[in-house]
Amino acid sequence: MANFLFVLSKDDNETATRCFQFAKIAHEKEHKVNLFFIDSGVTWANKSRDLAVKTPTGDSPNDYLPYLVDNQVPIGV
C-alpha cells in the first residue's frame, strides 16, 4: 500500500476532475489518499459549487468527489 497526496491548486474543472478521479482510483486500490486544496483550488471546498459541469471527455467532478467524501478521504484546505 502506498501513500498519495493530491494537491489541487487551480479553479479548473478538467484539472479538478482528474485530481478527484485519480484520488478515487488510488483509494479503491486501498492506498492511503489525502487531498489538499491550495491557491485558487480552495474554491472546490465550496459546498454550493456546481459539480456536474462536464469535461470534454464527458465526466465531471460529481463522478468522483462524492465517493471521496462518503469514504472520508481527508481533504485539507
N, CA, C and O atoms as a GROMACS GRO file, in nm:
protein
  308
    1MET      N    1   0.084  -0.117   0.000
    1MET     CA    2   0.000   0.000   0.000
    1MET      C    3   0.089   0.124   0.000
    1MET      O    4   0.188   0.131   0.073
    2ALA      N    5   0.053   0.221  -0.082
    2ALA     CA    6   0.128   0.346  -0.094
    2ALA      C    7   0.048   0.461  -0.035
    2ALA      O    8  -0.072   0.449  -0.011
    3ASN      N    9   0.116   0.571  -0.013
    3ASN     CA   10   0.053   0.695   0.033
    3ASN      C   11   0.050   0.794  -0.082
    3ASN      O   12   0.150   0.814  -0.150
    4PHE      N   13  -0.066   0.855  -0.104
    4PHE     CA   14  -0.081   0.954  -0.210
    4PHE      C   15  -0.133   1.084  -0.152
    4PHE      O   16  -0.224   1.084  -0.069
    5LEU      N   17  -0.074   1.195  -0.194
    5LEU     CA   18  -0.123   1.328  -0.163
    5LEU      C   19  -0.152   1.397  -0.295
    5LEU      O   20  -0.060   1.419  -0.375
    6PHE      N   21  -0.276   1.430  -0.318
    6PHE     CA   22  -0.317   1.501  -0.439
    6PHE      C   23  -0.339   1.647  -0.401
    6PHE      O   24  -0.419   1.677  -0.313
    7VAL      N   25  -0.267   1.737  -0.468
    7VAL     CA   26  -0.276   1.880  -0.442
    7VAL      C   27  -0.347   1.947  -0.559
    7VAL      O   28  -0.302   1.936  -0.674
    8LEU      N   29  -0.455   2.014  -0.530
    8LEU     CA   30  -0.532   2.085  -0.633
    8LEU      C   31  -0.514   2.234  -0.611
    8LEU      O   32  -0.556   2.288  -0.509
    9SER      N   33  -0.450   2.301  -0.708
    9SER     CA   34  -0.419   2.443  -0.692
    9SER      C   35  -0.487   2.531  -0.797
    9SER      O   36  -0.460   2.651  -0.804
   10LYS      N   37  -0.576   2.473  -0.877
   10LYS     CA   38  -0.641   2.550  -0.982
   10LYS      C   39  -0.792   2.542  -0.970
   10LYS      O   40  -0.848   2.441  -0.928
   11ASP      N   41  -0.857   2.650  -1.008
   11ASP     CA   42  -1.003   2.652  -1.018
   11ASP      C   43  -1.037   2.618  -1.163
   11ASP      O   44  -1.084   2.703  -1.239
   12ASP      N   45  -1.012   2.494  -1.198
   12ASP     CA   46  -1.030   2.448  -1.335
   12ASP      C   47  -1.105   2.315  -1.331
   12ASP      O   48  -1.062   2.221  -1.264
   13ASN      N   49  -1.214   2.307  -1.402
   13ASN     CA   50  -1.299   2.188  -1.397
   13ASN      C   51  -1.226   2.061  -1.442
   13ASN      O   52  -1.238   1.957  -1.377
   14GLU      N   53  -1.150   2.068  -1.552
   14GLU     CA   54  -1.080   1.949  -1.600
   14GLU      C   55  -0.973   1.904  -1.502
   14GLU      O   56  -0.960   1.784  -1.475
   15THR      N   57  -0.897   1.997  -1.449
   15THR     CA   58  -0.791   1.964  -1.354
   15THR      C   59  -0.850   1.901  -1.228
   15THR      O   60  -0.798   1.801  -1.177
   16ALA      N   61  -0.957   1.959  -1.178
   16ALA     CA   62  -1.021   1.906  -1.058
   16ALA      C   63  -1.078   1.766  -1.084
   16ALA      O   64  -1.065   1.676  -1.001
   17THR      N   65  -1.142   1.749  -1.198
   17THR     CA   66  -1.200   1.619  -1.231
   17THR      C   67  -1.093   1.511  -1.231
   17THR      O   68  -1.114   1.404  -1.174
   18ARG      N   69  -0.979   1.537  -1.294
   18ARG     CA   70  -0.870   1.437  -1.298
   18ARG      C   71  -0.814   1.412  -1.159
   18ARG      O   72  -0.786   1.298  -1.122
   19CYS      N   73  -0.797   1.518  -1.081
   19CYS     CA   74  -0.746   1.504  -0.945
   19CYS      C   75  -0.837   1.412  -0.864
   19CYS      O   76  -0.789   1.319  -0.799
   20PHE      N   77  -0.966   1.438  -0.869
   20PHE     CA   78  -1.061   1.357  -0.794
   20PHE      C   79  -1.068   1.214  -0.849
   20PHE      O   80  -1.082   1.118  -0.774
   21GLN      N   81  -1.057   1.201  -0.981
   21GLN     CA   82  -1.060   1.068  -1.043
   21GLN      C   83  -0.941   0.985  -0.997
   21GLN      O   84  -0.957   0.869  -0.957
   22PHE      N   85  -0.821   1.042  -1.003
   22PHE     CA   86  -0.701   0.967  -0.963
   22PHE      C   87  -0.704   0.935  -0.813
   22PHE      O   88  -0.660   0.827  -0.772
   23ALA      N   89  -0.755   1.027  -0.733
   23ALA     CA   90  -0.765   1.000  -0.589
   23ALA      C   91  -0.862   0.885  -0.563
   23ALA      O   92  -0.836   0.799  -0.479
   24LYS      N   93  -0.973   0.884  -0.635
   24LYS     CA   94  -1.072   0.776  -0.619
   24LYS      C   95  -1.011   0.642  -0.660
   24LYS      O   96  -1.028   0.542  -0.589
   25ILE      N   97  -0.943   0.639  -0.771
   25ILE     CA   98  -0.880   0.514  -0.818
   25ILE      C   99  -0.780   0.463  -0.715
   25ILE      O  100  -0.781   0.344  -0.682
   26ALA      N  101  -0.695   0.551  -0.665
   26ALA     CA  102  -0.595   0.510  -0.566
   26ALA      C  103  -0.663   0.457  -0.440
   26ALA      O  104  -0.621   0.356  -0.384
   27HIS      N  105  -0.767   0.526  -0.396
   27HIS     CA  106  -0.838   0.482  -0.274
   27HIS      C  107  -0.905   0.346  -0.296
   27HIS      O  108  -0.901   0.260  -0.208
   28GLU      N  109  -0.966   0.328  -0.411
   28GLU     CA  110  -1.030   0.199  -0.441
   28GLU      C  111  -0.930   0.084  -0.441
   28GLU      O  112  -0.966  -0.030  -0.415
   29LYS      N  113  -0.804   0.115  -0.471
   29LYS     CA  114  -0.698   0.014  -0.470
   29LYS      C  115  -0.635   0.001  -0.331
   29LYS      O  116  -0.530  -0.060  -0.314
   30GLU      N  117  -0.704   0.062  -0.232
   30GLU     CA  118  -0.668   0.052  -0.091
   30GLU      C  119  -0.540   0.124  -0.055
   30GLU      O  120  -0.474   0.088   0.043
   31HIS      N  121  -0.504   0.225  -0.132
   31HIS     CA  122  -0.392   0.311  -0.095
   31HIS      C  123  -0.442   0.419  -0.001
   31HIS      O  124  -0.561   0.452  -0.001
   32LYS      N  125  -0.352   0.474   0.079
   32LYS     CA  126  -0.388   0.585   0.167
   32LYS      C  127  -0.385   0.712   0.082
   32LYS      O  128  -0.285   0.741   0.016
   33VAL      N  129  -0.495   0.787   0.084
   33VAL     CA  130  -0.510   0.904  -0.002
   33VAL      C  131  -0.547   1.026   0.082
   33VAL      O  132  -0.629   1.018   0.173
   34ASN      N  133  -0.485   1.139   0.049
   34ASN     CA  134  -0.519   1.268   0.106
   34ASN      C  135  -0.531   1.368  -0.007
   34ASN      O  136  -0.457   1.360  -0.105
   35LEU      N  137  -0.624   1.462   0.005
   35LEU     CA  138  -0.638   1.572  -0.090
   35LEU      C  139  -0.607   1.701  -0.016
   35LEU      O  140  -0.637   1.715   0.103
   36PHE      N  141  -0.547   1.795  -0.087
   36PHE     CA  142  -0.520   1.925  -0.028
   36PHE      C  143  -0.548   2.032  -0.133
   36PHE      O  144  -0.494   2.026  -0.243
   37PHE      N  145  -0.632   2.128  -0.098
   37PHE     CA  146  -0.666   2.239  -0.188
   37PHE      C  147  -0.585   2.362  -0.149
   37PHE      O  148  -0.587   2.403  -0.033
   38ILE      N  149  -0.514   2.419  -0.244
   38ILE     CA  150  -0.437   2.542  -0.220
   38ILE      C  151  -0.466   2.643  -0.329
   38ILE      O  152  -0.527   2.611  -0.431
   39ASP      N  153  -0.422   2.766  -0.306
   39ASP     CA  154  -0.437   2.875  -0.403
   39ASP      C  155  -0.582   2.881  -0.453
   39ASP      O  156  -0.674   2.877  -0.371
   40SER      N  157  -0.603   2.890  -0.582
   40SER     CA  158  -0.741   2.900  -0.632
   40SER      C  159  -0.814   2.766  -0.627
   40SER      O  160  -0.934   2.761  -0.654
   41GLY      N  161  -0.744   2.660  -0.593
   41GLY     CA  162  -0.809   2.530  -0.576
   41GLY      C  163  -0.902   2.524  -0.456
   41GLY      O  164  -0.985   2.434  -0.447
   42VAL      N  165  -0.888   2.621  -0.362
   42VAL     CA  166  -0.975   2.620  -0.244
   42VAL      C  167  -1.121   2.643  -0.282
   42VAL      O  168  -1.210   2.613  -0.202
   43THR      N  169  -1.147   2.694  -0.400
   43THR     CA  170  -1.286   2.715  -0.442
   43THR      C  171  -1.362   2.583  -0.453
   43THR      O  172  -1.485   2.583  -0.453
   44TRP      N  173  -1.291   2.471  -0.464
   44TRP     CA  174  -1.356   2.341  -0.472
   44TRP      C  175  -1.410   2.295  -0.337
   44TRP      O  176  -1.481   2.195  -0.330
   45ALA      N  177  -1.378   2.367  -0.230
   45ALA     CA  178  -1.432   2.335  -0.098
   45ALA      C  179  -1.570   2.395  -0.076
   45ALA      O  180  -1.634   2.368   0.026
   46ASN      N  181  -1.617   2.477  -0.169
   46ASN     CA  182  -1.748   2.540  -0.159
   46ASN      C  183  -1.856   2.436  -0.185
   46ASN      O  184  -1.868   2.385  -0.296
   47LYS      N  185  -1.936   2.405  -0.084
   47LYS     CA  186  -2.038   2.300  -0.096
   47LYS      C  187  -2.149   2.335  -0.194
   47LYS      O  188  -2.221   2.246  -0.240
   48SER      N  189  -2.166   2.464  -0.226
   48SER     CA  190  -2.273   2.502  -0.318
   48SER      C  191  -2.225   2.506  -0.464
   48SER      O  192  -2.301   2.542  -0.553
   49ARG      N  193  -2.101   2.468  -0.487
   49ARG     CA  194  -2.045   2.469  -0.621
   49ARG      C  195  -2.112   2.362  -0.710
   49ARG      O  196  -2.146   2.254  -0.662
   50ASP      N  197  -2.130   2.395  -0.837
   50ASP     CA  198  -2.188   2.301  -0.932
   50ASP      C  199  -2.081   2.199  -0.973
   50ASP      O  200  -1.986   2.233  -1.042
   51LEU      N  201  -2.098   2.076  -0.929
   51LEU     CA  202  -2.000   1.970  -0.959
   51LEU      C  203  -2.038   1.889  -1.082
   51LEU      O  204  -1.969   1.793  -1.116
   52ALA      N  205  -2.147   1.926  -1.148
   52ALA     CA  206  -2.196   1.849  -1.262
   52ALA      C  207  -2.145   1.899  -1.396
   52ALA      O  208  -2.182   1.844  -1.500
   53VAL      N  209  -2.062   2.003  -1.397
   53VAL     CA  210  -2.010   2.057  -1.523
   53VAL      C  211  -1.920   1.951  -1.588
   53VAL      O  212  -1.825   1.903  -1.527
   54LYS      N  213  -1.952   1.916  -1.710
   54LYS     CA  214  -1.882   1.808  -1.781
   54LYS      C  215  -1.749   1.857  -1.841
   54LYS      O  216  -1.736   1.972  -1.882
   55THR      N  217  -1.652   1.766  -1.845
   55THR     CA  218  -1.526   1.790  -1.915
   55THR      C  219  -1.544   1.745  -2.060
   55THR      O  220  -1.647   1.686  -2.093
   56PRO      N  221  -1.446   1.772  -2.147
   56PRO     CA  222  -1.458   1.725  -2.286
   56PRO      C  223  -1.470   1.572  -2.298
   56PRO      O  224  -1.520   1.521  -2.398
   57THR      N  225  -1.423   1.499  -2.196
   57THR     CA  226  -1.434   1.353  -2.200
   57THR      C  227  -1.567   1.302  -2.147
   57THR      O  228  -1.592   1.181  -2.147
   58GLY      N  229  -1.653   1.394  -2.100
   58GLY     CA  230  -1.788   1.356  -2.058
   58GLY      C  231  -1.806   1.328  -1.911
   58GLY      O  232  -1.918   1.305  -1.867
   59ASP      N  233  -1.698   1.329  -1.833
   59ASP     CA  234  -1.714   1.309  -1.689
   59ASP      C  235  -1.712   1.443  -1.618
   59ASP      O  236  -1.688   1.547  -1.680
   60SER      N  237  -1.736   1.440  -1.489
   60SER     CA  238  -1.742   1.564  -1.412
   60SER      C  239  -1.690   1.538  -1.271
   60SER      O  240  -1.676   1.423  -1.230
   61PRO      N  241  -1.659   1.645  -1.196
   61PRO     CA  242  -1.617   1.624  -1.057
   61PRO      C  243  -1.718   1.545  -0.975
   61PRO      O  244  -1.681   1.472  -0.883
   62ASN      N  245  -1.846   1.559  -1.010
   62ASN     CA  246  -1.951   1.488  -0.938
   62ASN      C  247  -1.943   1.336  -0.955
   62ASN      O  248  -2.005   1.261  -0.878
   63ASP      N  249  -1.867   1.290  -1.053
   63ASP     CA  250  -1.849   1.146  -1.073
   63ASP      C  251  -1.751   1.087  -0.970
   63ASP      O  252  -1.748   0.965  -0.952
   64TYR      N  253  -1.672   1.172  -0.904
   64TYR     CA  254  -1.564   1.122  -0.818
   64TYR      C  255  -1.563   1.182  -0.678
   64TYR      O  256  -1.539   1.109  -0.581
   65LEU      N  257  -1.588   1.312  -0.665
   65LEU     CA  258  -1.576   1.377  -0.534
   65LEU      C  259  -1.672   1.321  -0.430
   65LEU      O  260  -1.630   1.301  -0.316
   66PRO      N  261  -1.798   1.293  -0.461
   66PRO     CA  262  -1.886   1.235  -0.359
   66PRO      C  263  -1.832   1.104  -0.301
   66PRO      O  264  -1.848   1.078  -0.181
   67TYR      N  265  -1.770   1.021  -0.384
   67TYR     CA  266  -1.709   0.897  -0.334
   67TYR      C  267  -1.604   0.928  -0.228
   67TYR      O  268  -1.599   0.864  -0.123
   68LEU      N  269  -1.519   1.028  -0.256
   68LEU     CA  270  -1.412   1.064  -0.164
   68LEU      C  271  -1.468   1.116  -0.032
   68LEU      O  272  -1.418   1.082   0.075
   69VAL      N  273  -1.571   1.197  -0.039
   69VAL     CA  274  -1.636   1.249   0.081
   69VAL      C  275  -1.704   1.136   0.158
   69VAL      O  276  -1.687   1.126   0.280
   70ASP      N  277  -1.780   1.053   0.089
   70ASP     CA  278  -1.850   0.943   0.153
   70ASP      C  279  -1.755   0.845   0.221
   70ASP      O  280  -1.790   0.785   0.323
   71ASN      N  281  -1.636   0.829   0.165
   71ASN     CA  282  -1.538   0.736   0.221
   71ASN      C  283  -1.438   0.805   0.314
   71ASN      O  284  -1.336   0.748   0.353
   72GLN      N  285  -1.470   0.929   0.350
   72GLN     CA  286  -1.394   1.006   0.448
   72GLN      C  287  -1.246   1.019   0.415
   72GLN      O  288  -1.160   1.014   0.503
   73VAL      N  289  -1.217   1.037   0.285
   73VAL     CA  290  -1.080   1.067   0.244
   73VAL      C  291  -1.049   1.207   0.296
   73VAL      O  292  -1.125   1.300   0.268
   74PRO      N  293  -0.940   1.226   0.370
   74PRO     CA  294  -0.909   1.356   0.426
   74PRO      C  295  -0.887   1.462   0.317
   74PRO      O  296  -0.813   1.441   0.221
   75ILE      N  297  -0.954   1.576   0.334
   75ILE     CA  298  -0.940   1.689   0.241
   75ILE      C  299  -0.900   1.810   0.324
   75ILE      O  300  -0.976   1.855   0.409
   76GLY      N  301  -0.782   1.862   0.298
   76GLY     CA  302  -0.735   1.981   0.367
   76GLY      C  303  -0.745   2.104   0.279
   76GLY      O  304  -0.732   2.096   0.157
   77VAL      N  305  -0.770   2.217   0.343
   77VAL     CA  306  -0.780   2.343   0.270
   77VAL      C  307  -0.686   2.442   0.333
   77VAL      O  308  -0.677   2.556   0.289
   0.00000   0.00000   0.00000
